[in-house]
Amino acid sequence: MLKNDLFLKALKGEKVSRPPVWMMRQAGRYLPEYQVIRKKYDFFTRCQTPELAAEITVQPIRRFGMDAAILFSDILVIPQAMNIEVQMQPGFGPYLPNPIRTPKDLETVNIPDVEEELDYVMQAIKVTKEKLAQEVPLIGFAGSPWTVFCYVIQGQGSKTFNLAKKCCFSQPQLAHQLLQKITDTTIAYLKAKIKAGVDAVQIFDSWGGMLSPTDYQEFSWSYIQQIIDALKDLAPVIVFAKGGWYALEKMTNSGALALGVDWMISPQKARQLTQNKITLQGNFDPTRLYSSPKKIKSMVKKMIDEFGKDQYIVNLGHGILPDIPLENVTAFIEAVQQYKSE
Amino acid sequence: MLKNDLFLKALKGEKVSRPPVWMMRQAGRYLPEYQVIRKKYDFFTRCQTPELAAEITVQPIRRFGMDAAILFSDILVIPQAMNIEVQMQPGFGPYLPNPIRTPKDLETVNIPDVEEELDYVMQAIKVTKEKLAQEVPLIGFAGSPWTVFCYVIQGQGSKTFNLAKKCCFSQPQLAHQLLQKITDTTIAYLKAKIKAGVDAVQIFDSWGGMLSPTDYQEFSWSYIQQIIDALKDLAPVIVFAKGGWYALEKMTNSGALALGVDWMISPQKARQLTQNKITLQGNFDPTRLYSSPKKIKSMVKKMIDEFGKDQYIVNLGHGILPDIPLENVTAFIEAVQQYKSE
């Protein structure tokens, strides 16, 4: 039914003429057409208005022709739906005025009816699917329970998320109870998104990579595994754990169809750790988009050669930065579209 | 001559009864006796007054009896000496009001006579050595050229150091010229420190781990290697690259006597990547010091068992956090002092 099914083929490990490409945070701040909308509506209004979210989602597809769209939204809609206030402060980022730190705080946290509380997301998916008109697949996403937990405990972004980790190490029971509540909500949320029409889901574990391998297993991976188990028969699941190279071997046999990798691991090493058994997604350094278009093209070509064109989805190793020139994005996407192996 | 030479023995790979222990940032904010000095003198006054720097350096040795002292100072004394203004703003961190961004900016950067410009460091070393009275060795340190460069370009701390990386990728010539100036200054600085009496030097590559393996080689490691080459016959060199697991194989044969590792790599994996050929230092997660003293002791014991007692220096995987309870530090140090292999 989809006109361009490169992305779904790569997820399943089928042979392709060239790898598909999309970019983390492709719907967003580097686009002038996004800035027009941004000036009129605040962040959560953009997320919560289906027409706006859908429009933002399809903007990069129109301009660059990526092989997949990803729904414009935010990982922190989950705590919002769980009765935790989340503000998005311009120039500062997320701010949660009432972080969860004690068993009493935890009592105020709900496991919501996501189809009701996050109905606006489901509506946005439906409008987006109409706009996309079967051109490319649509990805839905959620933060990993650990990554959402980091914000819920810390109350804001952080270099070390020391309060989140302090909670795990000094109040492990509280930490696990909260992580389980977030996990249960996330499973219901992603199931509803799949029902509403997304073609694949990605779990963003942005802060997993600050845990030791042992603590990662206990506080992050065990919850991601629950999500994969609940979803794997419903839609393809991609897991991206920034900095999580040390868990790649384990992730390979988890039931996820693809694993995201960041640029701190070479393609060869990533293939080795995953034994060539799974589709990989990544791993261009987002700041390497500051290079010249010519340099970008040659680096993308080399990256595809190194990962191999099959079982591979071209992407950045983290979200695109707001000040990347449009012609550099064009160079990145075109290098993939024009790829020919030798 | 030294009464306790465990640290130097471990550096040389000699057999020891138990591994030595020290903690990154052991001279600092978690100590009440440091807070007394902090209330009276601002940050750079503490660095620049030999009596104060020496007193702060020996405070943790007196209280906990670590096996090595590390001179209280800052990596940003180097750009200061190079004619780049550096302020330390309480609650914000380093701030460089005139960051280097253009060839014209670069012209204002000097390679100083470090023995003159940083004479206060050499004096601090002499006072510290007297205070230590040959009890334990003294470590001197510098930031890696890349890490210092990050601050000099960015002008402040950052989650991504996007401006520093942008400089490398869009003005590589400028980047390399500045990196070379920092390297030349750092070599002269560490030579002077060794002459003044430090027993070993550590290079802190705090931000190397945000570069891809290829870019790490070009923008960080090649300069660290120059420093090692210049110093290795004068004193033991320790290199700590946070997040630099992917470069461990290369570092093993660099002439450094020891490599620091963070807690995102298991002891077994670190030993494997370095082929059991070099002394390793680390790698306790600093936030794991929020655990109970009992838990800390069992984790330290396990960590030593996994690294092995020889060719090993017990340390954290990054600096100690300011709100760690003193009894937890005691547990960490005592677990090493009481270590017996089975």
Interface residues (C-beta under 8 A of the other chain):
Chain A: G157 K159 T160 N162 K165 K166 F169 S170 G209 M210 L211 S212 P213 T214 D215 G243 W245 Y246 W263 M264 I265 S266 K269 D285 P286 T287 R288 Y290 S291 S292 K295 L321
Chain B: G157 K159 T160 N162 K165 K166 F169 S170 G209 M210 L211 S212 P213 T214 D215 G243 W245 Y246 W263 M264 I265 S266 K269 D285 P286 T287 R288 Y290 S291 S292 K295 L321
